[in-house]
Amino acid sequence: MTDTGFIETEERRTLRSAVAAMASSFGADYYLEKARAGEHTTELWNEAGKLGFLGVNLPEEYGGGGAGIYELALVQEELAAQGAGLLR
């Protein structure tokens, strides 16, 4: 995808919705608990990877989603909106 417009396509809205749904299943309390304990958010990281969110911007020939940095930013925005701003 090479569209650089700021009006999101249906595909981008779907990605945003899917990431939000996944991250909300963990919630801010999960993230805070892990952060306060100095632990890693392994379960969240593994789920995001399993669903292809971590490599959404990588070329398909390398196992990625074939999208771009815009889509990767959408992933990060939605993780942050659900209280998981950083994957540790």
Sequence and secondary structure as in RCSB ss.txt:
>XXXX:A:sequence
MTDTGFIETEERRTLRSAVAAMASSFGADYYLEKARAGEHTTELWNEAGKLGFLGVNLPEEYGGGGAGIYELALV
QEELAAQGAGLLR
>XXXX:A:secstr
     SS  HHHHHHHHHHHHHHHTTHHHHHHHHHHTT   HHHHHHHHHTT TTTTS GGGTS S  HHHHHHH
HHHHHHTT  S  
